[in-house]
Amino acid sequence: MRSAKVTVTALIRAIYDALQSRKQLDGVQQTISRLDTLDLDSQRCSPLPPKIPLHFEGELKAAVDHIPASLKTVAEAFWVAAPYLSWNAETDSSAGYYEAGEDVGQSFLGGNLVCRLVGPSESFFLSQDLFLSLFFLKPRTLYRDHADRASEMYFNLTGPCGLRLGDEDWVDYPPDSVIWNPPSRPHATRVYRKPFFERRIVGERS
C-alpha cells in the first residue's frame, strides 16, 4: 500500500505539472517558483488524521467527477490520495482566507471544506512561504465579499463558478481556469447547481 506522503506528494506534483502549461497566466509562474523551493522528497510531512464530514462525501465526489479531461491526471492523483486527506470547514478567519471581522455569510460557513496540503500550520507539508490547499464549496453557496492581505491564485478544477473581483461585475469562470487576485482586493464567489472544487494558493502577505 502506498504511503500517505507518496500519494499526497504525487497529488501536489500533478497540480504542479498542470500549471506548467499555464505559465503565461497571471500568478502562475510565481506559484511554480515557490513550489520549486519545496523539496517534497526530503521534507518531513505531518499527516493529519484523515477525515471528511459525512454529509459532504457525496457532493465532493460529484465535484471531482466533474473535473474535465484536460485535468484527468489531477483527478486520478486526487482519488489515490483521498484516503489520506484531512478536510475541515473554515468557520472563522484563523486560516487566513479573509480578515477578522468580515461577514462572509452563513452560506459559506456551512458550505465549505478545506484540505491544507502546504502551509505554516495544520498542513501536510509545513512552509512559511506558501499556502496550498484544496477548496470545496457546496452548490448554491455564496462566499460574500472579503479581502486578505495576501495574494491568491485560484485554479478552478470544476465550474462554472461566479467571481467578482473588486468593483467589477460578476464573471463566470469555466473549469480549468486560473484567476489571480492581488493582495487586499475584495472578491466574492458564488456557486451554482453543481458543487465547486478548486486548488487555492495563498502567497506572501503585503
C-alpha positions as CSV (number, residue, x, y, z in Angstrom):
1,M,0.0,0.0,0.0
2,R,1.4,3.4,-1.0
3,S,2.1,5.7,1.9
4,A,0.4,9.0,2.7
5,K,3.5,11.0,1.9
6,V,3.9,9.3,-1.5
7,T,0.3,9.8,-2.6
8,V,-0.1,13.4,-1.4
9,T,3.3,14.3,-3.0
10,A,2.0,12.8,-6.2
11,L,-1.1,15.0,-6.0
12,I,0.9,18.1,-5.5
13,R,3.1,17.2,-8.4
14,A,0.1,16.6,-10.6
15,I,-1.1,20.1,-9.8
16,Y,2.4,21.4,-10.4
17,D,2.6,19.7,-13.8
18,A,-0.8,21.0,-14.8
19,L,0.3,24.6,-14.1
20,Q,3.4,24.2,-16.2
21,S,1.4,24.7,-19.4
22,R,-0.3,27.7,-18.0
23,K,2.8,29.8,-17.2
24,Q,1.6,32.7,-19.3
25,L,-1.3,33.4,-16.9
26,D,-1.0,35.9,-14.1
27,G,0.5,34.5,-10.9
28,V,1.2,31.0,-12.3
29,Q,5.0,31.5,-12.7
30,Q,5.3,32.9,-9.2
31,T,3.4,29.9,-7.9
32,I,5.6,27.5,-9.8
33,S,8.7,29.2,-8.5
34,R,7.5,28.8,-4.9
35,L,6.6,25.2,-5.4
36,D,10.1,24.6,-6.8
37,T,11.6,25.6,-3.4
38,L,9.7,22.8,-1.7
39,D,11.9,19.6,-1.6
40,L,9.0,17.3,-1.1
41,D,11.1,14.1,-1.2
42,S,13.3,15.1,1.8
43,Q,10.9,17.4,3.6
44,R,9.2,15.9,6.7
45,C,5.4,15.6,6.5
46,S,2.9,16.0,9.3
47,P,-0.1,13.9,8.2
48,L,-3.3,14.9,10.0
49,P,-5.9,12.2,10.8
50,P,-7.9,11.6,7.6
51,K,-11.4,12.9,7.8
52,I,-14.3,14.3,5.9
53,P,-17.7,15.3,7.3
54,L,-20.2,12.6,6.2
55,H,-22.7,15.0,4.7
56,F,-20.1,16.3,2.3
57,E,-18.9,13.0,0.9
58,G,-21.4,12.7,-1.9
59,E,-21.1,16.3,-3.1
60,L,-17.3,16.2,-3.0
61,K,-17.3,13.0,-5.1
62,A,-19.7,14.7,-7.6
63,A,-17.4,17.7,-7.8
64,V,-14.3,15.6,-8.6
65,D,-16.3,13.6,-11.1
66,H,-16.8,16.9,-13.0
67,I,-13.1,17.7,-13.3
68,P,-12.6,17.9,-17.1
69,A,-10.5,15.6,-19.2
70,S,-7.8,18.2,-19.5
71,L,-7.1,17.7,-15.8
72,K,-7.5,13.9,-15.8
73,T,-4.1,13.4,-14.2
74,V,-5.0,15.7,-11.3
75,A,-8.3,13.9,-10.8
76,E,-6.6,10.5,-10.8
77,A,-4.0,11.7,-8.3
78,F,-6.7,13.1,-6.1
79,W,-8.6,9.7,-5.8
80,V,-5.3,7.9,-4.9
81,A,-4.6,10.5,-2.2
82,A,-8.2,10.8,-1.0
83,P,-8.0,8.3,1.9
84,Y,-5.1,10.3,3.4
85,L,-6.7,13.8,3.2
86,S,-8.0,15.7,6.2
87,W,-10.9,18.1,5.4
88,N,-12.2,20.9,7.7
89,A,-14.8,23.6,7.4
90,E,-13.4,27.1,7.8
91,T,-15.7,28.8,10.2
92,D,-13.5,31.8,11.2
93,S,-10.7,33.9,9.9
94,S,-7.8,31.9,11.6
95,A,-6.9,30.1,8.4
96,G,-6.0,33.4,6.7
97,Y,-8.6,33.3,3.8
98,Y,-10.2,36.6,5.0
99,E,-9.6,39.3,7.5
100,A,-11.0,39.0,11.0
101,G,-14.4,40.6,11.5
102,E,-15.6,40.2,7.9
103,D,-19.1,38.8,7.3
104,V,-18.6,36.1,4.8
105,G,-22.1,34.8,5.3
106,Q,-23.7,31.7,6.7
107,S,-24.0,30.1,3.3
108,F,-20.2,30.0,3.1
109,L,-19.6,29.0,6.7
110,G,-21.9,26.0,6.3
111,G,-20.9,25.1,2.8
112,N,-17.1,24.9,2.6
113,L,-14.4,22.4,3.1
114,V,-10.6,23.0,3.0
115,C,-7.8,20.5,2.8
116,R,-4.4,22.1,3.6
117,L,-1.6,20.4,1.6
118,V,1.1,23.0,2.3
119,G,1.1,25.8,4.8
120,P,2.5,27.3,8.1
121,S,0.4,25.1,10.4
122,E,-2.1,22.2,10.3
123,S,-0.8,21.3,6.9
124,F,0.5,18.0,5.4
125,F,3.8,19.8,4.5
126,L,4.9,22.8,6.5
127,S,6.0,26.0,4.8
128,Q,6.2,29.6,5.9
129,D,6.2,31.0,2.4
130,L,3.3,29.2,0.7
131,F,-0.2,28.0,1.5
132,L,-1.6,25.5,-0.9
133,S,-5.0,23.9,-0.3
134,L,-7.9,22.1,-1.9
135,F,-11.1,24.1,-1.6
136,F,-14.7,22.9,-1.9
137,L,-18.0,24.7,-1.9
138,K,-21.4,23.1,-1.9
139,P,-24.0,24.0,-4.6
140,R,-25.8,27.3,-4.2
141,T,-23.1,28.7,-1.9
142,L,-22.3,32.5,-1.7
143,Y,-18.9,33.4,-0.3
144,R,-19.5,37.1,0.3
145,D,-17.1,39.9,-0.5
146,H,-14.0,39.7,1.6
147,A,-10.3,40.6,1.4
148,D,-6.9,39.4,2.5
149,R,-3.5,40.9,2.8
150,A,-2.0,38.1,0.8
151,S,-2.2,37.4,-3.0
152,E,-4.2,34.4,-4.0
153,M,-4.3,32.2,-7.1
154,Y,-7.3,30.1,-7.8
155,F,-7.0,27.1,-10.1
156,N,-10.6,26.0,-10.9
157,L,-10.8,22.3,-11.2
158,T,-14.5,22.4,-11.8
159,G,-17.1,25.1,-12.8
160,P,-18.6,27.2,-13.8
161,C,-18.4,29.5,-10.8
162,G,-19.0,33.2,-10.5
163,L,-16.3,35.5,-9.2
164,R,-16.5,39.2,-8.5
165,L,-13.1,41.0,-8.2
166,G,-13.0,44.5,-6.7
167,D,-15.7,46.7,-8.1
168,E,-16.0,44.7,-11.3
169,D,-19.2,42.8,-12.4
170,W,-19.6,39.1,-11.8
171,V,-17.8,36.9,-14.3
172,D,-18.4,33.2,-14.7
173,Y,-15.2,31.1,-15.0
174,P,-15.2,27.6,-16.5
175,P,-13.3,24.5,-15.2
176,D,-9.5,24.5,-15.9
177,S,-9.3,28.3,-15.5
178,V,-6.8,30.3,-13.4
179,I,-7.6,33.6,-11.6
180,W,-5.1,35.8,-9.9
181,N,-6.2,38.2,-7.1
182,P,-3.6,40.7,-5.8
183,P,-3.3,41.5,-2.1
184,S,-6.2,43.4,-0.4
185,R,-8.6,43.4,-3.4
186,P,-12.1,42.4,-2.3
187,H,-13.6,39.5,-4.0
188,A,-16.7,37.2,-3.8
189,T,-17.6,33.7,-5.1
190,R,-20.9,32.2,-6.0
191,V,-21.6,28.5,-6.8
192,Y,-24.5,27.4,-9.0
193,R,-26.2,24.0,-9.3
194,K,-23.0,21.9,-9.3
195,P,-20.6,21.7,-6.3
196,F,-17.3,23.6,-6.9
197,F,-13.8,22.3,-6.4
198,E,-10.5,24.3,-6.8
199,R,-6.9,24.4,-5.8
200,R,-6.0,27.6,-4.0
201,I,-2.6,29.1,-3.4
202,V,-2.0,32.0,-1.0
203,G,1.2,33.8,-1.3
204,E,3.1,36.2,0.9
205,R,1.2,38.9,2.7
206,S,1.7,42.6,1.7
